[in-house]
Amino acid sequence: MTGVRTLVVVVLAAFLATPSAAHNVGESYLYLQIRSDAVSGRFEVALSDLNHTLGFEGTADEITAENFEARVDFLKSYYLDNVSILRGDQELRLQFTEHRLMNAHGGFATLSFDLPQLDGDVPDILTFDYSVLLDEAHQHRGFLLVESNWATGTFANENQISLVFERDDRRKDFELKTDGRWRGFVAVVGLGIEHIWEGIDHILFLVALLLPAVLRRDVENGRREWRPVERFTPAFVHVVKIVTAFTVAHSVTLSLAALGVIELPGALVETVIAASIAIAAADLLVPIFRGRLWMVVVGFGLFHGFGFAGALSEMGVLGEHKVLSLLAFNLGVEIGQVCIVAVLVPVLFLVRRPTLYRKVALPAAAVFLIAVSGVWVAERAFGVDVPMYESLPPAIQKFVP
């Protein structure tokens, strides 16, 4: 019955888990980061659970945000007494590295650790004996989650539970599966596709460049006016040049940043990316590029590459196989871009002739892009919170970074 109950718990937890529900009272967590040559991890537990279960509430021993630093040694000692990680019959020493307090449900204590005794020799199976709060609180559960494992294509995971520890079922074996490069490669390609599709600022920059791709500027009455191109092939060649320039530029800085050769402040990168949308959109209203579009695309593409590198790092993809990861992520980004171009450009070519597109839709799109870009620049450069998102429908809010 214990095995059946555990299976039900795992299935329900995996099904119901959401990012906002990743940390709940009555639950403690063990996250693993698995590499081919090392394993590290992180413990997380709610202070309210610790204080209530261990009888600290209202006493001098109560752990709070104010005395957290002073109580870290107690927390480390408690975990050393209540968690064992074994390779076969050998218990591995937990070497604590970092600690912090997260503001979730009144505070979640986090303790990061390494397993130095592995020394580059990661076994196929580790055994976990987990008793955190299980003796004191019968309904408490501990969850093991693999946060990152390149070989299994797992990155930035906070929801998929691998093991559940309960009072009557606290010792479990876990297969690490540290081989399988193809699976990891495919997963990183998928991350690249997902990132470009969810990266609305990257998409809007690309859209601003593509909107006039099916038009040309002719001089009429001393003014430059948009006119539709006659054939699809020249428009397509123009798009290929734009996308190629953007790809080459962001691939260079993505690689340099991911490999640690160049590093720029994240706020600067994100601000320039937001500004790139407005500048590209402004050319739809006033001819400011005048034949130098490729320079603009390359220049801003370099900053977009730094943005991609930041996302890649946050997802924990660069822990190992850096060259393969970069290749896979870049490939995913390009696949995502090609899909966007393949859908958008033919549609734009079909609607290019009506005056409504050139005189109304194009300027309206430019104004919209400039307005959105301006809000993002203000938020990213000055740290202000422009309360425009709350007025948007919920279905749209989730796509706005």
Protein Blocks (a to p, Z undefined) as FASTA:
>chain_A
ZZmmmmmmmmmmmmmpcfklmpcghiacddddddfkbccddddddfklmmmmnopgopak
lccfklmmmmmmmmmmmmmmmcccdehjaccddddfbdcdddeehiaaddddddfknnop
acfbdcdddfehklmmmkbccddddfbafknopahiakbcfbdcdfklmbccddfklghj
klmmmmmmmmmmmmmmmmmmlmmmmmmmmmmmmgccddeehiacddddfbfklmmmmmmm
mmmmmmmmmmmmmmmmmnomaccdfklmmmmmmmmmmmmmmmmmpcfknoplmmmmmmmm
mmmmmmmmmmmmmnopmmgoklmmmmmmmmmmmmmmmmmmmmmmmmmmmmmmpmklmmmm
mmmmmmmmmmmmmmmmmmmmnopacdfklmpcfklmmmpZZ
